[in-house]
Every structure is written in structure tokens, then in C-alpha cells.
């Protein structure tokens, strides 16, 4: 009879960094601020949403 094999444990993850470079932290913070400002500038409606009527047209049947 064959004995069941025991699966090996996965390798341990690398340790987390202990100290970050201040230049890297400042660059990350400025990039996040830039992205937040860019996202807030793309909202084109007010709190009530779009109040103008939609520009719609009725479909026409061709061939008659």
C-alpha cells in the first residue's frame, strides 16, 4: 500500500519594508492628490442631475 504524501508548505512571503523613502512617499501622495482633483473636475452635472430635456427622435421605417 502507498502512504499518502504530505503537501509541502508554500514559501514564506518576503518581509514588509520597514522604512520608506520620503521622496517616494511624497511622490505617491502628490499623484493621489492629482488623481482626486482630476476626478472631481469631470463631474458635469449638479446635484439634481441633468435637467435639460433629452434630444430624442422617433425612428422612421424605410422602404414604404
PDB file with SEQRES, HELIX, SHEET and CRYST1 records, atoms N, CA, C and O in Angstrom:
SEQRES   1 A   64  UNK UNK UNK UNK UNK UNK UNK UNK UNK UNK UNK UNK UNK          
SEQRES   2 A   64  UNK UNK UNK UNK UNK UNK UNK UNK UNK UNK UNK UNK UNK          
SEQRES   3 A   64  UNK UNK UNK UNK UNK UNK UNK UNK UNK UNK UNK UNK UNK          
SEQRES   4 A   64  UNK UNK UNK UNK UNK UNK UNK UNK UNK UNK UNK UNK UNK          
SEQRES   5 A   64  UNK UNK UNK UNK UNK UNK UNK UNK UNK UNK UNK UNK              
HELIX    1 AA1 UNK A   22  UNK A   40  1                                  19    
CRYST1    1.000    1.000    1.000  90.00  90.00  90.00 P 1           1          
ATOM      1  N   UNK A   1       0.831  -1.170   0.000  1.00  0.00           N  
ATOM      2  CA  UNK A   1       0.000   0.000   0.000  1.00  0.00           C  
ATOM      3  C   UNK A   1       0.880   1.240   0.000  1.00  0.00           C  
ATOM      4  O   UNK A   1       1.997   1.246   0.519  1.00  0.00           O  
ATOM      5  N   UNK A   2       0.337   2.280  -0.598  1.00  0.00           N  
ATOM      6  CA  UNK A   2       1.061   3.556  -0.658  1.00  0.00           C  
ATOM      7  C   UNK A   2       0.579   4.472   0.452  1.00  0.00           C  
ATOM      8  O   UNK A   2      -0.620   4.598   0.703  1.00  0.00           O  
ATOM      9  N   UNK A   3       1.519   5.095   1.097  1.00  0.00           N  
ATOM     10  CA  UNK A   3       1.172   6.057   2.146  1.00  0.00           C  
ATOM     11  C   UNK A   3       0.866   7.400   1.490  1.00  0.00           C  
ATOM     12  O   UNK A   3       1.540   7.780   0.532  1.00  0.00           O  
ATOM     13  N   UNK A   4      -0.148   8.134   1.989  1.00  0.00           N  
ATOM     14  CA  UNK A   4      -0.454   9.449   1.394  1.00  0.00           C  
ATOM     15  C   UNK A   4       0.703  10.421   1.620  1.00  0.00           C  
ATOM     16  O   UNK A   4       1.304  10.450   2.694  1.00  0.00           O  
ATOM     17  N   UNK A   5       0.997  11.190   0.624  1.00  0.00           N  
ATOM     18  CA  UNK A   5       2.094  12.154   0.740  1.00  0.00           C  
ATOM     19  C   UNK A   5       1.567  13.450   1.367  1.00  0.00           C  
ATOM     20  O   UNK A   5       0.418  13.840   1.157  1.00  0.00           O  
ATOM     21  N   UNK A   6       2.408  14.079   2.112  1.00  0.00           N  
ATOM     22  CA  UNK A   6       2.054  15.333   2.777  1.00  0.00           C  
ATOM     23  C   UNK A   6       2.491  16.473   1.860  1.00  0.00           C  
ATOM     24  O   UNK A   6       3.656  16.531   1.468  1.00  0.00           O  
ATOM     25  N   UNK A   7       1.560  17.396   1.506  1.00  0.00           N  
ATOM     26  CA  UNK A   7       1.967  18.512   0.636  1.00  0.00           C  
ATOM     27  C   UNK A   7       2.933  19.436   1.379  1.00  0.00           C  
ATOM     28  O   UNK A   7       2.815  19.655   2.585  1.00  0.00           O  
ATOM     29  N   UNK A   8       3.870  19.957   0.635  1.00  0.00           N  
ATOM     30  CA  UNK A   8       4.843  20.852   1.261  1.00  0.00           C  
ATOM     31  C   UNK A   8       4.206  22.228   1.464  1.00  0.00           C  
ATOM     32  O   UNK A   8       3.307  22.623   0.721  1.00  0.00           O  
ATOM     33  N   UNK A   9       4.678  22.940   2.463  1.00  0.00           N  
ATOM     34  CA  UNK A   9       4.162  24.272   2.780  1.00  0.00           C  
ATOM     35  C   UNK A   9       4.662  25.266   1.739  1.00  0.00           C  
ATOM     36  O   UNK A   9       5.779  25.127   1.240  1.00  0.00           O  
ATOM     37  N   UNK A  10       3.843  26.273   1.401  1.00  0.00           N  
ATOM     38  CA  UNK A  10       4.304  27.284   0.449  1.00  0.00           C  
ATOM     39  C   UNK A  10       5.431  28.111   1.071  1.00  0.00           C  
ATOM     40  O   UNK A  10       5.530  28.196   2.295  1.00  0.00           O  
ATOM     41  N   UNK A  11       6.266  28.713   0.250  1.00  0.00           N  
ATOM     42  CA  UNK A  11       7.368  29.514   0.803  1.00  0.00           C  
ATOM     43  C   UNK A  11       6.820  30.732   1.547  1.00  0.00           C  
ATOM     44  O   UNK A  11       5.749  31.245   1.224  1.00  0.00           O  
ATOM     45  N   UNK A  12       7.558  31.171   2.522  1.00  0.00           N  
ATOM     46  CA  UNK A  12       7.147  32.316   3.327  1.00  0.00           C  
ATOM     47  C   UNK A  12       7.212  33.585   2.483  1.00  0.00           C  
ATOM     48  O   UNK A  12       8.114  33.723   1.655  1.00  0.00           O  
ATOM     49  N   UNK A  13       6.268  34.523   2.675  1.00  0.00           N  
ATOM     50  CA  UNK A  13       6.311  35.776   1.906  1.00  0.00           C  
ATOM     51  C   UNK A  13       7.487  36.631   2.361  1.00  0.00           C  
ATOM     52  O   UNK A  13       7.969  36.472   3.482  1.00  0.00           O  
ATOM     53  N   UNK A  14       7.947  37.526   1.511  1.00  0.00           N  
ATOM     54  CA  UNK A  14       9.059  38.386   1.905  1.00  0.00           C  
ATOM     55  C   UNK A  14       8.607  39.342   3.014  1.00  0.00           C  
ATOM     56  O   UNK A  14       7.430  39.696   3.080  1.00  0.00           O  
ATOM     57  N   UNK A  15       9.513  39.753   3.867  1.00  0.00           N  
ATOM     58  CA  UNK A  15       9.134  40.660   4.960  1.00  0.00           C  
ATOM     59  C   UNK A  15       8.732  42.025   4.401  1.00  0.00           C  
ATOM     60  O   UNK A  15       9.267  42.449   3.377  1.00  0.00           O  
ATOM     61  N   UNK A  16       7.799  42.719   5.057  1.00  0.00           N  
ATOM     62  CA  UNK A  16       7.379  44.039   4.577  1.00  0.00           C  
ATOM     63  C   UNK A  16       8.499  45.051   4.767  1.00  0.00           C  
ATOM     64  O   UNK A  16       9.336  44.887   5.655  1.00  0.00           O  
ATOM     65  N   UNK A  17       8.525  46.083   3.955  1.00  0.00           N  
ATOM     66  CA  UNK A  17       9.578  47.097   4.121  1.00  0.00           C  
ATOM     67  C   UNK A  17       9.412  47.822   5.455  1.00  0.00           C  
ATOM     68  O   UNK A  17       8.290  48.069   5.897  1.00  0.00           O  
ATOM     69  N   UNK A  18      10.502  48.152   6.077  1.00  0.00           N  
ATOM     70  CA  UNK A  18      10.465  48.766   7.398  1.00  0.00           C  
ATOM     71  C   UNK A  18      10.385  50.287   7.326  1.00  0.00           C  
ATOM     72  O   UNK A  18       9.690  50.911   8.127  1.00  0.00           O  
ATOM     73  N   UNK A  19      11.082  50.876   6.386  1.00  0.00           N  
ATOM     74  CA  UNK A  19      11.125  52.330   6.311  1.00  0.00           C  
ATOM     75  C   UNK A  19      11.033  52.722   4.838  1.00  0.00           C  
ATOM     76  O   UNK A  19      11.682  52.112   3.988  1.00  0.00           O  
ATOM     77  N   UNK A  20      10.223  53.746   4.537  1.00  0.00           N  
ATOM     78  CA  UNK A  20      10.062  54.183   3.161  1.00  0.00           C  
ATOM     79  C   UNK A  20      10.823  55.479   2.939  1.00  0.00           C  
ATOM     80  O   UNK A  20      11.002  56.293   3.846  1.00  0.00           O  
ATOM     81  N   UNK A  21      11.265  55.640   1.696  1.00  0.00           N  
ATOM     82  CA  UNK A  21      11.983  56.843   1.322  1.00  0.00           C  
ATOM     83  C   UNK A  21      11.005  58.015   1.319  1.00  0.00           C  
ATOM     84  O   UNK A  21       9.921  57.884   0.750  1.00  0.00           O  
ATOM     85  N   UNK A  22      11.332  59.141   1.919  1.00  0.00           N  
ATOM     86  CA  UNK A  22      10.416  60.287   1.952  1.00  0.00           C  
ATOM     87  C   UNK A  22      10.067  60.803   0.553  1.00  0.00           C  
ATOM     88  O   UNK A  22       8.960  61.293   0.332  1.00  0.00           O  
ATOM     89  N   UNK A  23      11.004  60.693  -0.388  1.00  0.00           N  
ATOM     90  CA  UNK A  23      10.711  61.139  -1.753  1.00  0.00           C  
ATOM     91  C   UNK A  23       9.651  60.263  -2.396  1.00  0.00           C  
ATOM     92  O   UNK A  23       8.806  60.761  -3.140  1.00  0.00           O  
ATOM     93  N   UNK A  24       9.684  58.959  -2.121  1.00  0.00           N  
ATOM     94  CA  UNK A  24       8.691  58.044  -2.678  1.00  0.00           C  
ATOM     95  C   UNK A  24       7.321  58.331  -2.074  1.00  0.00           C  
ATOM     96  O   UNK A  24       6.318  58.336  -2.788  1.00  0.00           O  
ATOM     97  N   UNK A  25       7.273  58.568  -0.787  1.00  0.00           N  
ATOM     98  CA  UNK A  25       6.009  58.866  -0.109  1.00  0.00           C  
ATOM     99  C   UNK A  25       5.426  60.172  -0.635  1.00  0.00           C  
ATOM    100  O   UNK A  25       4.224  60.249  -0.887  1.00  0.00           O  
ATOM    101  N   UNK A  26       6.249  61.192  -0.803  1.00  0.00           N  
ATOM    102  CA  UNK A  26       5.779  62.482  -1.306  1.00  0.00           C  
ATOM    103  C   UNK A  26       5.270  62.353  -2.737  1.00  0.00           C  
ATOM    104  O   UNK A  26       4.256  62.956  -3.088  1.00  0.00           O  
ATOM    105  N   UNK A  27       5.959  61.577  -3.562  1.00  0.00           N  
ATOM    106  CA  UNK A  27       5.530  61.393  -4.950  1.00  0.00           C  
ATOM    107  C   UNK A  27       4.203  60.646  -4.999  1.00  0.00           C  
ATOM    108  O   UNK A  27       3.330  60.993  -5.794  1.00  0.00           O  
ATOM    109  N   UNK A  28       4.040  59.625  -4.161  1.00  0.00           N  
ATOM    110  CA  UNK A  28       2.784  58.871  -4.130  1.00  0.00           C  
ATOM    111  C   UNK A  28       1.636  59.771  -3.678  1.00  0.00           C  
ATOM    112  O   UNK A  28       0.554  59.741  -4.263  1.00  0.00           O  
ATOM    113  N   UNK A  29       1.872  60.573  -2.637  1.00  0.00           N  
ATOM    114  CA  UNK A  29       0.834  61.465  -2.142  1.00  0.00           C  
ATOM    115  C   UNK A  29       0.446  62.512  -3.176  1.00  0.00           C  
ATOM    116  O   UNK A  29      -0.736  62.815  -3.334  1.00  0.00           O  
ATOM    117  N   UNK A  30       1.418  63.066  -3.878  1.00  0.00           N  
ATOM    118  CA  UNK A  30       1.097  64.073  -4.889  1.00  0.00           C  
ATOM    119  C   UNK A  30       0.351  63.444  -6.065  1.00  0.00           C  
ATOM    120  O   UNK A  30      -0.526  64.088  -6.641  1.00  0.00           O  
ATOM    121  N   UNK A  31       0.671  62.220  -6.432  1.00  0.00           N  
ATOM    122  CA  UNK A  31      -0.037  61.537  -7.513  1.00  0.00           C  
ATOM    123  C   UNK A  31      -1.480  61.239  -7.111  1.00  0.00           C  
ATOM    124  O   UNK A  31      -2.394  61.412  -7.918  1.00  0.00           O  
ATOM    125  N   UNK A  32      -1.692  60.794  -5.877  1.00  0.00           N  
ATOM    126  CA  UNK A  32      -3.050  60.540  -5.406  1.00  0.00           C  
ATOM    127  C   UNK A  32      -3.859  61.831  -5.358  1.00  0.00           C  
ATOM    128  O   UNK A  32      -5.038  61.826  -5.713  1.00  0.00           O  
ATOM    129  N   UNK A  33      -3.256  62.928  -4.930  1.00  0.00           N  
ATOM    130  CA  UNK A  33      -3.932  64.218  -4.903  1.00  0.00           C  
ATOM    131  C   UNK A  33      -4.290  64.657  -6.319  1.00  0.00           C  
ATOM    132  O   UNK A  33      -5.390  65.160  -6.548  1.00  0.00           O  
ATOM    133  N   UNK A  34      -3.381  64.474  -7.268  1.00  0.00           N  
ATOM    134  CA  UNK A  34      -3.635  64.850  -8.660  1.00  0.00           C  
ATOM    135  C   UNK A  34      -4.794  64.041  -9.226  1.00  0.00           C  
ATOM    136  O   UNK A  34      -5.645  64.587  -9.929  1.00  0.00           O  
ATOM    137  N   UNK A  35      -4.835  62.743  -8.926  1.00  0.00           N  
ATOM    138  CA  UNK A  35      -5.917  61.896  -9.419  1.00  0.00           C  
ATOM    139  C   UNK A  35      -7.253  62.288  -8.807  1.00  0.00           C  
ATOM    140  O   UNK A  35      -8.269  62.288  -9.502  1.00  0.00           O  
ATOM    141  N   UNK A  36      -7.274  62.622  -7.516  1.00  0.00           N  
ATOM    142  CA  UNK A  36      -8.528  63.056  -6.877  1.00  0.00           C  
ATOM    143  C   UNK A  36      -9.025  64.359  -7.484  1.00  0.00           C  
ATOM    144  O   UNK A  36     -10.223  64.515  -7.719  1.00  0.00           O  
ATOM    145  N   UNK A  37      -8.112  65.300  -7.742  1.00  0.00           N  
ATOM    146  CA  UNK A  37      -8.511  66.573  -8.329  1.00  0.00           C  
ATOM    147  C   UNK A  37      -9.007  66.380  -9.757  1.00  0.00           C  
ATOM    148  O   UNK A  37      -9.968  67.033 -10.166  1.00  0.00           O  
ATOM    149  N   UNK A  38      -8.378  65.506 -10.513  1.00  0.00           N  
ATOM    150  CA  UNK A  38      -8.803  65.251 -11.884  1.00  0.00           C  
ATOM    151  C   UNK A  38     -10.177  64.585 -11.909  1.00  0.00           C  
ATOM    152  O   UNK A  38     -10.990  64.885 -12.784  1.00  0.00           O  
ATOM    153  N   UNK A  39     -10.443  63.699 -10.972  1.00  0.00           N  
ATOM    154  CA  UNK A  39     -11.740  63.028 -10.922  1.00  0.00           C  
ATOM    155  C   UNK A  39     -12.840  64.008 -10.537  1.00  0.00           C  
ATOM    156  O   UNK A  39     -13.961  63.890 -11.032  1.00  0.00           O  
ATOM    157  N   UNK A  40     -12.553  64.962  -9.675  1.00  0.00           N  
ATOM    158  CA  UNK A  40     -13.580  65.911  -9.264  1.00  0.00           C  
ATOM    159  C   UNK A  40     -13.865  66.932 -10.355  1.00  0.00           C  
ATOM    160  O   UNK A  40     -14.922  67.562 -10.331  1.00  0.00           O  
ATOM    161  N   UNK A  41     -12.969  67.117 -11.303  1.00  0.00           N  
ATOM    162  CA  UNK A  41     -13.176  68.075 -12.378  1.00  0.00           C  
ATOM    163  C   UNK A  41     -13.989  67.501 -13.525  1.00  0.00           C  
ATOM    164  O   UNK A  41     -14.341  68.243 -14.443  1.00  0.00           O  
ATOM    165  N   UNK A  42     -14.300  66.221 -13.513  1.00  0.00           N  
ATOM    166  CA  UNK A  42     -15.020  65.627 -14.632  1.00  0.00           C  
ATOM    167  C   UNK A  42     -16.519  65.551 -14.399  1.00  0.00           C  
ATOM    168  O   UNK A  42     -17.247  65.135 -15.299  1.00  0.00           O  
ATOM    169  N   UNK A  43     -17.006  65.933 -13.233  1.00  0.00           N  
ATOM    170  CA  UNK A  43     -18.437  65.887 -12.960  1.00  0.00           C  
ATOM    171  C   UNK A  43     -19.077  67.109 -13.619  1.00  0.00           C  
ATOM    172  O   UNK A  43     -18.773  68.245 -13.255  1.00  0.00           O  
ATOM    173  N   UNK A  44     -19.959  66.872 -14.586  1.00  0.00           N  
ATOM    174  CA  UNK A  44     -20.529  67.956 -15.363  1.00  0.00           C  
ATOM    175  C   UNK A  44     -21.973  68.262 -14.987  1.00  0.00           C  
ATOM    176  O   UNK A  44     -22.585  69.134 -15.604  1.00  0.00           O  
ATOM    177  N   UNK A  45     -22.527  67.590 -14.018  1.00  0.00           N  
ATOM    178  CA  UNK A  45     -23.900  67.840 -13.614  1.00  0.00           C  
ATOM    179  C   UNK A  45     -23.942  68.350 -12.182  1.00  0.00           C  
ATOM    180  O   UNK A  45     -22.974  68.226 -11.433  1.00  0.00           O  
ATOM    181  N   UNK A  46     -25.071  68.920 -11.820  1.00  0.00           N  
ATOM    182  CA  UNK A  46     -25.267  69.407 -10.469  1.00  0.00           C  
ATOM    183  C   UNK A  46     -25.878  68.331  -9.603  1.00  0.00           C  
ATOM    184  O   UNK A  46     -25.956  67.169 -10.003  1.00  0.00           O  
ATOM    185  N   UNK A  47     -26.316  68.717  -8.405  1.00  0.00           N  
ATOM    186  CA  UNK A  47     -26.901  67.726  -7.506  1.00  0.00           C  
ATOM    187  C   UNK A  47     -28.237  67.176  -8.002  1.00  0.00           C  
ATOM    188  O   UNK A  47     -28.630  66.083  -7.595  1.00  0.00           O  
ATOM    189  N   UNK A  48     -28.955  67.912  -8.879  1.00  0.00           N  
ATOM    190  CA  UNK A  48     -30.223  67.416  -9.418  1.00  0.00           C  
ATOM    191  C   UNK A  48     -30.020  66.538 -10.651  1.00  0.00           C  
ATOM    192  O   UNK A  48     -30.986  65.966 -11.155  1.00  0.00           O  
ATOM    193  N   UNK A  49     -28.817  66.420 -11.137  1.00  0.00           N  
ATOM    194  CA  UNK A  49     -28.567  65.639 -12.342  1.00  0.00           C  
ATOM    195  C   UNK A  49     -28.772  66.494 -13.582  1.00  0.00           C  
ATOM    196  O   UNK A  49     -28.698  67.721 -13.502  1.00  0.00           O  
ATOM    197  N   UNK A  50     -29.024  65.881 -14.706  1.00  0.00           N  
ATOM    198  CA  UNK A  50     -29.235  66.598 -15.953  1.00  0.00           C  
ATOM    199  C   UNK A  50     -30.679  67.075 -15.972  1.00  0.00           C  
ATOM    200  O   UNK A  50     -31.600  66.264 -15.876  1.00  0.00           O  
ATOM    201  N   UNK A  51     -30.887  68.396 -16.096  1.00  0.00           N  
ATOM    202  CA  UNK A  51     -32.235  68.946 -16.077  1.00  0.00           C  
ATOM    203  C   UNK A  51     -32.740  69.294 -17.465  1.00  0.00           C  
ATOM    204  O   UNK A  51     -33.929  69.573 -17.621  1.00  0.00           O  
ATOM    205  N   UNK A  52     -31.885  69.290 -18.482  1.00  0.00           N  
ATOM    206  CA  UNK A  52     -32.303  69.598 -19.849  1.00  0.00           C  
ATOM    207  C   UNK A  52     -33.036  68.392 -20.434  1.00  0.00           C  
ATOM    208  O   UNK A  52     -32.735  67.250 -20.089  1.00  0.00           O  
ATOM    209  N   UNK A  53     -34.014  68.654 -21.333  1.00  0.00           N  
ATOM    210  CA  UNK A  53     -34.714  67.520 -21.953  1.00  0.00           C  
ATOM    211  C   UNK A  53     -33.772  66.739 -22.875  1.00  0.00           C  
ATOM    212  O   UNK A  53     -32.862  67.302 -23.484  1.00  0.00           O  
ATOM    213  N   UNK A  54     -34.012  65.447 -22.958  1.00  0.00           N  
ATOM    214  CA  UNK A  54     -33.165  64.593 -23.788  1.00  0.00           C  
ATOM    215  C   UNK A  54     -33.468  64.862 -25.257  1.00  0.00           C  
ATOM    216  O   UNK A  54     -34.620  65.096 -25.622  1.00  0.00           O  
ATOM    217  N   UNK A  55     -32.448  64.831 -26.091  1.00  0.00           N  
ATOM    218  CA  UNK A  55     -32.636  65.013 -27.521  1.00  0.00           C  
ATOM    219  C   UNK A  55     -32.885  63.643 -28.135  1.00  0.00           C  
ATOM    220  O   UNK A  55     -31.951  62.890 -28.408  1.00  0.00           O  
ATOM    221  N   UNK A  56     -34.157  63.335 -28.346  1.00  0.00           N  
ATOM    222  CA  UNK A  56     -34.529  62.052 -28.923  1.00  0.00           C  
ATOM    223  C   UNK A  56     -35.330  62.274 -30.196  1.00  0.00           C  
ATOM    224  O   UNK A  56     -35.912  63.344 -30.378  1.00  0.00           O  
ATOM    225  N   UNK A  57     -35.371  61.310 -31.058  1.00  0.00           N  
ATOM    226  CA  UNK A  57     -36.150  61.378 -32.283  1.00  0.00           C  
ATOM    227  C   UNK A  57     -36.834  60.026 -32.475  1.00  0.00           C  
ATOM    228  O   UNK A  57     -36.348  58.997 -32.007  1.00  0.00           O  
ATOM    229  N   UNK A  58     -37.960  60.048 -33.167  1.00  0.00           N  
ATOM    230  CA  UNK A  58     -38.649  58.790 -33.439  1.00  0.00           C  
ATOM    231  C   UNK A  58     -38.026  58.113 -34.635  1.00  0.00           C  
ATOM    232  O   UNK A  58     -37.537  58.780 -35.547  1.00  0.00           O  
ATOM    233  N   UNK A  59     -38.038  56.810 -34.638  1.00  0.00           N  
ATOM    234  CA  UNK A  59     -37.458  56.051 -35.736  1.00  0.00           C  
ATOM    235  C   UNK A  59     -38.426  56.052 -36.907  1.00  0.00           C  
ATOM    236  O   UNK A  59     -39.644  56.029 -36.735  1.00  0.00           O  
ATOM    237  N   UNK A  60     -37.848  56.079 -38.104  1.00  0.00           N  
ATOM    238  CA  UNK A  60     -38.666  56.002 -39.309  1.00  0.00           C  
ATOM    239  C   UNK A  60     -38.454  54.654 -39.961  1.00  0.00           C  
ATOM    240  O   UNK A  60     -37.350  54.110 -39.942  1.00  0.00           O  
ATOM    241  N   UNK A  61     -39.501  54.124 -40.532  1.00  0.00           N  
ATOM    242  CA  UNK A  61     -39.420  52.845 -41.205  1.00  0.00           C  
ATOM    243  C   UNK A  61     -39.089  53.089 -42.670  1.00  0.00           C  
ATOM    244  O   UNK A  61     -39.844  53.762 -43.372  1.00  0.00           O  
ATOM    245  N   UNK A  62     -37.998  52.563 -43.125  1.00  0.00           N  
ATOM    246  CA  UNK A  62     -37.570  52.775 -44.510  1.00  0.00           C  
ATOM    247  C   UNK A  62     -38.197  51.733 -45.412  1.00  0.00           C  
ATOM    248  O   UNK A  62     -38.449  50.604 -44.990  1.00  0.00           O  
ATOM    249  N   UNK A  63     -38.453  52.122 -46.680  1.00  0.00           N  
ATOM    250  CA  UNK A  63     -38.931  51.180 -47.671  1.00  0.00           C  
ATOM    251  C   UNK A  63     -40.424  51.202 -47.889  1.00  0.00           C  
ATOM    252  O   UNK A  63     -40.938  50.319 -48.575  1.00  0.00           O  
ATOM    253  N   UNK A  64     -41.149  52.159 -47.348  1.00  0.00           N  
ATOM    254  CA  UNK A  64     -42.591  52.246 -47.588  1.00  0.00           C  
ATOM    255  C   UNK A  64     -42.950  53.510 -48.301  1.00  0.00           C  
ATOM    256  O   UNK A  64     -44.124  53.747 -48.584  1.00  0.00           O  
TER     257      UNK A  64                                                      
END                                                                             
